[in-house]
Amino acid sequence: MHRPRTAAALAGAAVLAALTATAAPAAVAATTGPAGPPGPITSCGTPGAPGLLQTRACIEVNGTQVRLFGHAYPTNPAWVAQNVGFKISGSTPALPPMAPVYTTALVPSGGSYVGGITITVPCGTSVTSNFSVDNGGWPPSPATHTITVPC
């Protein structure tokens, strides 16, 4: 009669040992690594000069990856969605001068985020984004935004 109890006790001890062996490394791994970098940080500057479209230059930072882009939205409530040309450029002391990017985007009545240039820069570096309308005969409504990449 004592043998079934002994076998059950040994089986229970084996299960407990197996659970302890697999749980311990997970607990150690959770407490030894860094928390990781924060998620992306996005900011847009003040609006550019008003024209047919209002523009804002924007920057998204994710670690040392930086994306320069723009936000355009109509100033006329009767705006009809249409394709519009834009110019995006940027600068940073960490890199040689960047060529501007010309792109076309559909701008609905609610506005649109436009294009982007992605660069890698060291933390602590300032980055400037320039965004403007580049649509023959339209006011450019230039906008600029500068931030420092956090460390």
C-alpha positions in Angstrom: 0.0 0.0 0.0 2.8 2.4 0.6 4.2 1.9 -2.9 1.3 3.9 -4.7 1.8 6.8 -2.4 5.5 6.7 -2.9 5.1 6.6 -6.7 2.6 9.5 -6.6 4.9 11.5 -4.4 7.8 10.9 -6.8 5.7 11.8 -9.8 4.5 15.0 -8.1 8.1 15.9 -7.2 9.2 15.3 -10.8 6.4 17.6 -12.1 7.3 20.3 -9.5 11.0 20.1 -10.5 10.2 20.4 -14.2 8.0 23.4 -13.6 10.7 25.1 -11.4 13.4 24.4 -14.0 11.4 26.0 -16.9 10.0 28.9 -14.9 13.3 30.1 -13.5 15.1 30.9 -16.7 12.0 32.9 -17.9 12.0 34.9 -14.7 15.8 35.6 -15.0 15.4 36.6 -18.7 12.7 39.1 -17.8 14.8 40.9 -15.3 18.2 40.9 -16.9 17.5 42.7 -20.3 16.9 46.3 -20.9 13.4 47.6 -21.3 14.1 48.5 -24.9 13.8 51.8 -26.8 10.6 53.8 -26.7 8.3 53.6 -29.6 8.3 56.1 -32.4 8.1 59.8 -31.6 6.3 62.0 -34.2 6.1 65.8 -34.2 5.0 68.4 -36.7 6.0 72.0 -36.8 3.8 75.1 -37.1 1.9 75.6 -40.3 3.6 77.2 -43.3 2.3 80.3 -45.0 -1.4 79.8 -46.0 -2.1 79.1 -49.7 -4.5 76.7 -51.4 -3.2 74.1 -48.9 -1.9 74.5 -45.4 1.3 72.6 -44.8 3.3 71.3 -41.8 6.7 69.7 -41.9 6.9 66.6 -39.7 9.6 64.3 -38.3 9.2 60.8 -36.9 12.0 59.3 -34.8 12.4 55.7 -33.9 15.7 55.1 -32.2 18.3 56.6 -34.7 16.0 56.1 -37.7 14.4 59.4 -38.7 11.6 59.9 -41.3 11.0 63.4 -42.7 7.5 63.9 -44.2 4.7 66.4 -44.5 1.1 67.0 -43.7 -1.1 69.0 -46.2 -4.7 70.0 -45.7 -7.0 72.3 -47.7 -7.8 75.8 -46.6 -11.0 75.9 -48.6 -14.0 73.9 -47.2 -15.3 73.3 -50.7 -12.0 71.5 -51.6 -12.4 68.6 -54.1 -9.8 65.8 -53.7 -7.0 66.0 -56.2 -3.4 65.1 -56.8 -0.9 67.7 -55.8 2.9 67.9 -56.2 5.1 68.4 -53.1 8.8 68.9 -52.3 10.3 67.3 -49.2 13.9 68.0 -48.1 15.9 67.9 -44.9 19.3 68.6 -43.4 21.4 67.5 -40.5 25.0 68.2 -39.5 25.6 64.5 -39.3 25.2 63.9 -43.1 26.1 65.6 -46.4 23.3 67.7 -48.0 20.3 65.7 -49.1 18.7 66.1 -52.5 15.0 67.1 -52.2 12.3 64.5 -53.0 9.5 65.5 -55.3 6.3 63.5 -55.0 2.6 63.6 -55.8 -0.2 62.7 -53.4 -3.9 62.7 -53.4 -5.2 65.3 -51.0 -8.8 64.7 -49.8 -10.8 67.3 -48.0 -9.6 66.1 -44.7 -5.9 66.4 -45.6 -3.1 63.9 -46.1 0.3 62.9 -44.8 2.8 63.0 -47.7 5.9 61.0 -48.7 9.0 60.7 -46.7 12.8 60.5 -46.6 14.3 58.1 -44.1 17.8 58.6 -42.7 19.9 57.3 -39.9 21.6 59.8 -37.5 23.3 59.5 -34.1 21.3 60.4 -31.1 21.7 64.0 -30.0 21.8 65.2 -33.6 19.5 68.0 -34.8 17.4 67.3 -37.9 15.4 69.7 -40.0 12.5 68.8 -42.3 11.3 71.1 -45.1 7.9 70.5 -46.8 6.2 72.6 -49.4 3.7 72.5 -52.3 5.3 72.1 -55.7 2.4 72.3 -58.0 2.9 74.7 -61.0 1.5 78.2 -60.2 0.3 77.4 -56.6 1.8 79.1 -53.6 4.4 76.9 -52.0 3.3 77.3 -48.4 6.7 76.2 -47.1 7.0 74.7 -43.6 10.0 73.8 -41.6 10.4 71.7 -38.4 13.6 71.0 -36.4 14.1 68.5 -33.6 17.0 66.9 -31.8 17.0 63.1 -31.9 16.8 61.9 -28.3 19.3 59.6 -26.7 
